[in-house]
Amino acid sequence: MKTIDLQSVDVAIIGGGPAGLSAAMELRKQGIERVVVIEREAEAGGIPRHCGHPPFGFWEYGHVYSGPNYAKRNVKEAVNAGVQIFLKHSVTKLGAHGVIDGVHPDGAFRIKARRVLIATGARETPRSARLLGGDRPVGVINTGALQSYLYLKGLKPFERPLIVGTELVSLSSVLSCRKAGIKPVAMIERNQRATARWPLSLFPRLCAVPMHFGAELVKIHGTGRVEGASVRMADGSINTFECDGVLLTGQFTPESSLVRMSDLRIDAMSGGPRIDQFGRCSDPSYFAAGNLLRPIETAGWSFREGRRIGGLIAADLRGELPGTADAVSVYCNNNLKLCVPQVLIPSTMEGLKHLQLRVARATSGRLVVKADGKEIWSGMRTCLPERRLLIPIKSLSIPQGTQQLEVDFVGR
């Protein structure tokens, strides 16, 4: 395969979703000349391309779009800003100092970038990783596959699915089913309440979809395609739902395979790369943004985060970001599932505004931050799984010489 050495660029962005495109726009706005977006799909725009329903784009553009129209608007704005988008280009290697290799339909490529932004997003956990028993029939898919079938291919994969999960994307799947004339037999959730916030969690009931909490899928039945699914209910009994599909929603994980194959440091708790509050990875030529960092946030949050980190990359190219010599590592204890960023640089320059936390289970109590064992911040918090939990970074007075911060929930 012939290697095609593409022109060196100022910034290469891997991933053409909301985070990557907004970062590209901001970089061009701040005068960075050579900005390219590398997208493996035939069309840029990211996951919103598959979401044929509103609301997208209100905070970004003051207008409510469907997912595909929002994606098109993002692409249009990026192209108008002078961003070059390489479609059907797949990055295969992240090399040191911003050298990236990849392939496209006509051969291989190499790009040397002064800075690289990784914005590859997240994906739903597949059946294989959920350790579900039973047969292997056709009709077991996740939300991304459902929306691809409906909005990109015009196909209905089933008529009466069982929906597993109650995250925001699960509610999106209900809306997609409703628009396509698909009638779910039920929605189940292993926890005792919906993951999505009230009143959004009322939406399935408004669509006449029964909801069962404390219920867990244990077995899928069917030969050629799905014929039923056994569910352990809250009282311990087993109920078999007659259905022609199983829709596995949520349980997102970062799309971090490129990072894992590189020399960049991975955060074991989030599954994404370790970054400081400026979005820098362990190799300062690399930055990261969007749902690669912590699954999962909305398209709007990813857009704003990408724009912010795009601005920080521009500042770095101008030599304005502080060095990493005094880096302080941030660790989570007890019921905290993850924290982003995982590294703080003592500086008066503002990067990301918050420590972004998640809890593994419903938690209430005093949230505490300690610097080398000494408490420097606390606040009463109540939080549920997959809900946004934020600590303002500027509220943390980190003593000089601190080696690490610990974030912990102390029960009432």
DOZA-66708 format. One record per residue (C-alpha): residue in one letter; x, y, z. Coordinates in steps of 0.02 Angstrom, whole numbers, plus 50000, padded with zeros to 5 digits. Each point is the difference from the previous one (the first is absolute). Example, Ala and Ser with C-alpha at 12.3 -4.5 7.8 and 13.67 -1.06 7.14 Angstrom:
<rs>
a506154977550390s500695017249967
</rs>
This chain:
<rs>
m500005000050000k500725016749949t500295012650139i499395017449961d500845013350106l498715013550022q500515017850034s500515004250177v498625009050095d499815010850153v498624989550080a499304983049951i498344995350080i499524981650005g498104998649999g498715010649910g498655000750133p499415015350100a501595001150106g501204998349854l499085011949884s499745013650131a501854999150047a500455001949816m498885015349984e500755008150154l501774996849940r499645008449834k499135014350091q501585002850101g501085000849844i500724982549992e500264997249814r500164981649961v498624990450091v499424983049938v498654988150064i500284981549969e498364990249992r499884981349967e498195000849941a499435005449827e499155015050079a500525010950147g498865005250142g500164986150127i498634991250097p498685013849972r499934994349818h499084984650063c498775009150113g498545005349889h499145010050135p500225016450097p500605008650106f501765004249941g500905016449977f499005012550103w501465006150107e501214999349855y498955008449865g498425006650084h498974987849897v499314982650032y500564987049874s499774981549973g501604990150021p500414998549813n499675018549969y501055004750151a501424989349933k499865008349829r500035017250080n501594995750096v500844993549842k499465015249901e500665012250132a501664990850008v500234999949811n499515018449990a501325003650133g501334992549887v500164982850081q500514985749885i499074983850034f500754983349944l498594987249983k500254981149999h501675002450085s500364988450147v501435003650119t500954984350047k501425006750107l500355014650115g501875003049993a501105010850109h500005018949977g498425000949895v500434987749860i498454989849954d499814986049873g498444993549918v499154992849847h498705005649874p499234991749846d501485004749889g501434995450116a500855005150159f500385017250071r501095008450127i499695017050077k501225010250104a499025012050108r500635012850124r498534994850108v498744985849990l498264999950077i499234982850030a498105001149996t499484982349958g498494999850117a499224985150087r499024984349957e498694989450085t500544983950084p499574985249885r499144983950051s501654990650013a500635011650137r498354999150097l500164981150024l498204996449951g499474981949987g498884991349875d499964997749813r500845010849867p498535004949889v499855014849882g499215015450079v501155004050147i500695017549965n500485016150087t499305017649977g501315005249873a499574985349889l498135003550019q500195018149948s501134995249856y498704987749937l498585012650016y500795016449945l501414994949884k499344984049920g498115002050015l499804982750080k499044993850152p501024986750093f498504994450105e498205004050046r499864995750187p501685001550088l500434999250184i501025015450047v501384997850130g500545015750093t499315017250046e501415012249958l499695015249889v500454989749848s498684987450053l498685013649992s500685004749829s499714982049947v498185001050058l499755015749894s500844991749850c498874984850020r498465011050012k500435009449840a500274983549908g498404992050061i500944987450108k499124995450163p501174994450141v499264986850114a500875007250154m501515009450066i501004992350143e501275007550121r501044990450128n500005014850121q498505005650101r499735015949900a500335006849827t501765006149960a499375014849897r499395015050097w498195003150042p498905005349908l500894992549849s499824983050081l498115001749982f500134999749811p499904981049975r498394999350101l499295014249896c500394989249848a499084985250081v501614990350030p499924990450167m501525002850113h500674987250123f501305005050130g501124987950095a499884988949846e501474991649913l500124991049833v500664982450028k499684990449839i499535002949817h498984987049905g499844996549814t500674989749857g500035010349840r499565016150088v499475005950173e498404991750063g500055004950184a501045005650148s500044994250181v500115013750130r500304998550187m498735011950078a500195010250159d499164986450105g501194986649936s498774991749882i500424996549818n498865007849870t500174995649815f499545014049880e499444995349826c500975011649884d500854999949830g501525010150053v501065005650147l500645017850000l501535002050113t500195018450045g501285010050098q501484993350100f501175010549893t501864997749992p501295011949921e500554995949823s501804999650061s500784986049897l501215012149916v500555006950167r500244982550072m501144995349856s501065015650024d501205005950134l498705012150071r499474996650179i498264992750028d498945003750152a499434983350070m498395007150072s499315009849851g500754988949865g500585015449905p501675009149994r500685009150153i499925018849971d500355015950095q498765014450013f500625006549832g499554983749912r501824994749979c500454981650000s501604992450069d500855004549835p499705018949992s499844999149810y498334991350030f498375006750071a498324991550026a498195005950008g498204993849997n499314983250052l501694991549981l500345007850171r498524993850100p498484991049934i498865008249974e499465017949976t498795008349880a500465006149827g499845017950063w501204997150145s501244991649882f499865014549878r500375012950136e501404989550073g500784997849828r499905018649968r500835003750167i501414987749972g500215006349822g500325017150075l501264992650121i500924991449858a500125016849913a500705007550160d501264985950010l500585003249822r500305018050053g501034993950148e498755005850131l499614984050095p500994996650160g501234985750008t499654983350084a501434999750126d498865003050152a498614988149945v498864993650139s499134983249974v498164998350047y499334983650070c498244993950042n499544989650152n498534989650058n498415002249898l500715012049871k500094991549831l501125012349908c500705017649996v500495010949851p501265008049988q501174988650095v501435012550007l499995018150060i501365012749962p500095014250129s499685015249890t499005016049992m499514995749821e498284992149987g499804983849904l498524988550026k498955007750138h499564984550102l500554983450067q498694988949919l499514985350109r498854984849989v499404988550138a499804981149986r498394999750102a498815012350080t501005010150126s499645013850123g501185008550121r501465011750011l501115000649847v501785003750055v501615004649908k501644997250093a501755005849951d501284987450065g498744995150135k499495017750051e498225005649961i499945015149883w498194999449941s498344992050047g498165001149957m498404990450030r499464990449845t498714987249948c500304990949837l499354985449898p500954989049876e500435007849832r499515017450061r501185014749983l500905004450163l501115015549991i501295008450112p500615017349942i501894998849975k500235018250047s499264996250172l501474988450040s501425008950089i501384987449968p501515002750116q501685001749915g500944983649989t498434989150005q500304982849924q498224993849985l498165004150029e498744987550063v498135002049969d498874990250115f498204998750061v499845000150189g498294993350054r498855010250109
</rs>
